[in-house]
Amino acid sequence: MSADGSDPDADDGAGGPAETVLRVSGTGVPVRGNDIDTDQIIPARFMKVVTFDGLGQFSFFDQRFTDDDEEKDHPFNEERFQGASVLAVNANFGCGSSREHAPQALMRWGIDAIVGESFAEIFAGNCLALGVPTVTADHESINALQQWIDDHPDGEIDVDVAAETVTYGGNEMSVSVDDAQRRALVEGEWDTTALMKSNAGAVRETAESLPYVRDDQIPAGDR
C-alpha cells in the first residue's frame, strides 16, 4: 500500500483471498512516548457507533484538543504531517483495552503502516486484521526515524514487509515483522472474513458431516 491507499505490489489476491501487502510507502508522522494506550488513540465516548466510518477524525482526540475544543500541540494537528501514511511510535504502543476501534481510527485517518519499538499483542493483531503492518526496531533506530520525519515531513518512507526493512532519506534500517503477520500479509491471508469465504465449501462439507447440525442450519451455496 502507498500513501494513497493503493498497493503497487499487490497481486489482487493471487496468493490468497485478500490483497497482498508487500510494502507501504508514504510520508511519516511521529508520535513520541511509551505506553500510549488505546484510550488515548480513540477515547471511549467515540466508540458508540454502528460502523467504524468517520472514526479517523477522532484519533488522539483528547491529546489534540482541550475541553474547549482548542488545539493542543500534537503531530496529528500539524499541517506538515497531514496525509502521512506511516506512523512512527515508541514502546508498548496500543496497550490497555483491546478495542478494535483504535486501529480502525488510525486506518481511517490514513495510516497504512506503523513502525515502533514494540506493540501490545492484541493491538498488533487488530492491525493485522485490517492489513496494517506493525513492524519493530530498537530504540535508537526509532528515535532516528522520528527525528528524520520531523526534519523531512515531506520525505518518503518505504516499509518493506517482505524484506523486513524501512528505507528513508538514503538510510535503510532492519526491522522485525512477526512471522505469522509477515506470512499473512505477504501471502494475502490477513483478511479472516475473506479467508473464511474462500473456504466456504470446506466449511460446508464439515458442517454436513456433523450429526448434530441440521440441513436447514447449513447456508446454501455452491457445493
N, C-alpha and C positions, 0 to 999 in steps of 0.2 A: 504494500500500500504506500502511497505517497501523500503529500500534503493535501491533495485534492480528493483523497479518499479512494483513488484508483490503485490498482496493484499491477505495475508493469511486468512483474514476474509471475503473475497468476496464470494458471493454465486452464482457468474456468472449471476447476474441479476434476481435471483429467486424472489426478492422482487420488481423488477421494470425492465425497459428496459435496464438499464445500470448496471455496476458492483456497488455493494455497497462499500462504503468507511467507514469502521467502525473505523479503526485506521491506523496510519502511523508510522513506526519505522525506525530509521536510525541514523546516526551521524548528528551533527549540524554545522551550520556556523553562527556566529553573525555579523550582520551589524548594527552598532550603529548610532544613530542620528534621530532626529524628522523631519517630513515633507520631507522625501525622496520621490521625485515625480517620475512620470513615465518617464520623460525625462532623469532622472539620471539612472533609471533602464534600459531603452533602448533608446538611442539617436535617434532622428527623422530620421537622414540620413540612418539608417539601416532598416527603415521600407519600403523601396522601393523594396519589394519582392513580388513575386507571391504567394508563400506559406510561412508558418512560419518555414519551415525546415532550420536549421542552425543558427537560431536566438540566440541560447543559448550562443555561443561564444562571443556575443556582449553585454551580460549582464553587466551592470555597466561599460561600456567600458571607458567612459571619466573619471570615478573615478579610473579606474585601469591603464590607460596609459596616458602618456604625448602626446603632438602633434608630438613628435619624436618617438612615439611608445616605449618609455621606461617605464618599470613597475613602478607604484606607490605603496605605502603601502595600500593595500586593502585586506580584508579577502578572496575575491574570487581569489586572486593571490597566496595565501599561500598554499603550498603543503599539509600541515596538514589538511586543510579543503576540499581538493579535494574528491569528492564522497559523500559529505554531501547531505542529502535529507530534512533536517528540518532547515528552515531559522528562526532565532530569531531577531526581529526588535523592534523598539520603536514606538513612537506615530505618527499617521496620515500617515502611510506608504501607498504609492501608490496614493498620492494626485496628483493634476494637471490634465492634459488632460486625456481623457477616453480611450486612446489607449489600445486595447486588446493585442497588441504586448508585453506589459510589462509582464503579467503573462505567456504568451506564451514563452517568452525568458527564464524566470526563470524555467518554467517546463522543457524546453529543456536543460537547464543547469543541471537539475537533482533534482530540488526542488519539493517535493511531499506534503509539508505542511508548513505553515507559522504561527509562534507564535509571537504575538506582543501586544503592548499596545492598539492600535487602527488602523483601516484601512479606507481608503477612500471607500465610499459605492460602487462606480462603479467598483473600482479595485477588491473589495471583490466579487462582482457579476461576474466579468470576471474570477476570480479564480474558483468560483463555477462551471462555465460552463466547466471547464477543470477537475473537480473532485479534486481540490486542496483546502483543508480546510484552512480557516483563522480564528484562534482562539485567544482570547484575555485574558489578565491578567493584574494585576496592575503593576505600575512602578517598585516597589521593587521586585516583583516576576520575571519580565522580566530581570531586571538587574542581579539578582542572576543566572538565567538560562544562560545569555550571559557570565557571568564570569566563570561559571562551564564549559561551552563549550570551552572557552579559555584555561582553565586548563586541560580539558579532551577532546581533539579533537577527540579521538577515542571512546569516551563514547557513549553508546546507549541512545537514547531518544525515548520515546513511547508517541505518541499523540493519545489519545483515544477520538475519536469524539463522540461516543455513550455515554460514561460515563462523558465526559467533564473534562478530567484530562490530565496532562502532567507528565510523570514519568521519572526521570533521576537520576542516582547515588544514589539510595535509597531514593530520595525525590519525593514527589507527590504534585503537586500544582493544585488547581482548576482553570479551565479556562471557558470562556463563548463561546458558539457557537450560532450564530444567529439561532433562532428556525426554520426558513424556510430553512436555509442552512443545519442544522443538519438533518432535516427530509429528505431533498432531497438526501443527501449523504448516510444516513443510509438505506433509502428505495430504493436507486438505481434510483432516478429520477432526477439527476443533469444534465444529458445529454439531452438538449432540442431537439436535432435532433433525437436521439433515441426515445424520448418520442413521438414526432410527428409521426414517422414511426410506432410506436406500436399502435397508434390510427388512422392509415390511413383510416381504414374502417369507423369510425365515422365521420372523416373529409369529406370523400367522400359522405356519406349519407347526411350530412348537405348541401354540395355543390349541390347535386342532387335535394334537396328540395327548392333551391333558384330560383325563376323565372327568375332572370337576369343572371344566369350562364348557358351558352350553354353546351350541352352534350360534344362537341368537346373540351371544355376547362377543362374537368374533366379528370385527368390522369387515364389510365386504371389500373386495379389491381383486386385482389380478392374481391369479393363482398359478 
